[in-house]
């Protein structure tokens, strides 16, 4: 059914936030990706779509609107093949802050398995977001300066399947994907601790995408440490 590696042992997990205000106050948000500007019904996208420093991948991707039969409280993006992962790659700028609003479109109350990838490690979480027709749950993550997010993947699962993707028709959707830094920001550069990667003005994103492109890195899976929240 459709809707239309690690290089060292695990250190401490990223700082974990469910309070959006506290997360935002911890640093500077440099990019927010939402889908409110899309149609309020269903909008089919490509298998890979780039939004600034964020590239999302699905089979293909679909924007589920507030007036669609799933009726999320906000437009969200999902994998149209609902039993497969929604994946993201992040780069080239060194963001050590990542957050998103997450909801279950189907299979309310089920666990969402989220794996975060950084330049140093990977971290896995079992999250329990609310039903998307009622609310979206905020989740934020911060790693120390010098470590930065390179991507993430997520799928709906349950404890009886050892955190593998469920074969039951369940689905998740996300929006408000935020990237930022806890380091010093001056002009258009992260000046301290984040690698000093330049952050282009919005008008230059198109030239960067045409000239260089952002590729969806395929991350080799391994069984990570799991944390539930």
Secondary structure, DSSP 4 states (H G I P E B T S, - for coil): -B-----S---SPPEEES-HHHHHHTSEEEEEE--TTS-SSEEE--SEEEETTEEEE-SSEEEE-TTSTT--SS-EEEESBTTS-EEEEE-SS---EEEEEEEEEESTT-EEEEEEEESS-EEEEEE-PPBTTT--EEEEEE--TT--EEEEEEEEE-GGGTTPPPSSS-EEEEEEEEEEESS-EETTEE-SSS---B---HHHHHHHHHHT------PPP----EEE-
